[in-house]
Amino acid sequence: MQEYKKIFITKEEIRPTAQRMRDANVHLAMIHGFINDDGKPNVSYEYEVGPTIESYTVDGESVLPTISDIYDLGAEWPERELQELMEIRFEGLDNDERLFMPDTMFEGQGHIMVTPMKELIDKVHNRKEGTE
């Protein structure tokens, strides 16, 4: 059975932690994000350390450093996904093209996670009619 350990870190510890893990040949399992009960972003970097998943979690930060230069596409894709779906920006992320939605759909970030579905539908409908 796999053990799970949650460790809270600051955004300044993200890159040193990632580099330490990479140097030790530890696999980056995933980068997850969600909006916590206070309405602030929560991002966790999950590493497979032997039989344990170590989740290094940053709470309440909307601008984080990228680790895509350390973990390549293993970090770039989840960072791009979080950048598109949530109001989180990864400083130093070379590729900020959207993964899911066309670049021209809406201005800004975080429309999927933070905009109510009815509001999204209304925006699309209004855009088609030229009223927005």
N, C-alpha and C positions, 0 to 999 in steps of 0.2 A: 504494500500500500504506500502511496506517495504522500509524504508529509508536506504541509504548506506553512510557510513562515512569512508573516507580514512585518516589514521593517519600514518605518517612516523616515524619510530623508528630506533634505532641502533641495531646491533646484540646483544649488551649487555643487551638490554631491552626485548629481546624475552622471556627468561625464567621467569623473574619477572612478565611480562604481562600475560603469560600463567598461572602461579601459582595464580595470583590475580583473573583471570577469573575462574579457576577451583574452587578456594575457594568460589567464589560467585555462584557456580553451573551454570556457563554460558557454553553453548554448543559450541564446536569448530565445525564450519560448514565445513571448508575445509582449506587446505594449497595449494595455487596456486603458480606457477612460470612461468616466461617467460624471454626471453632475450630482454632487452630494446633497444632503438634506438642507444645507444652507444655500444651495443654488450656486456653489462654487465647483470648479473642475477638480477632479481627482484623477491622477494618472499613475498607473503602476507598471513597472518594468519587471517582468517575470523571467527569472533565470532558472535553468535546470542544474542544480548543484547536487550531483549524485542522485540519491533517491528523493531529494527535497526540491520543492519549488520555492525559491526565495523571491518574494514580491517586494520590491523597493518602491515605496509609494510616496508621491508628492501631492499634497493637498492644498487647494486654494490658489494655485498659480496658473495664470492664463498665457504666460510666455515662458517657454522652456528651451534649453539648448538641444539641438539635434544630436543624436548619436549615430546618424546614418553614415558618417565617415568612419565610425568604429565598427559597426555591425552591418554595413552595406545595405542591401535590399531588405534584410531581415528587420531592420529598423525603419528604413525609408518608407516602406508601404504602410505600416501601422501609423507612423507619424503623419503621413499624407492623409490617411483616412481620418485620424483625429482632428487634423487641421481643417478638413472639409466638413466634418459632421458636428464638431463642437467649436466653441469659441476659444481655441487654443492655437497658439502660433509657435512654431519651432524655429528658433533663430539658427541660421546657417543651413537650413534645409535647401538644397540646390534646386529641387524640383517642386514647385508649388502649383503645378497643374492639377486640376481636379481628377479624381478617380471615377466618380459616379455621375456627377451632374455636369452639364456643359458650363464652361466658364462664363457664358453670357446669361445664365438663368437668373441669378440674383446677385446683387452687390453684397459684399461683406462675407462673413464667415459664420458658421454655426447654424445655418438655417434648418437643417434636418432635425437636430436635437432640441433646439431652443424655440422653435416657432411652432405654434399649434397647427395641426393638420388643416383645420378650417381656414386659417390665415394663409397657409401655403396654397391651398386650392383657390382661394379668392385672388391671390396675387397672379397665379397662372391664368385664371379666367380673365382678370382685368387686363393683363398684358396682351392676351389674344384679342381682346376688344379694343385695345389701344387706349384704355382709360387710365393707365398707370404710367 
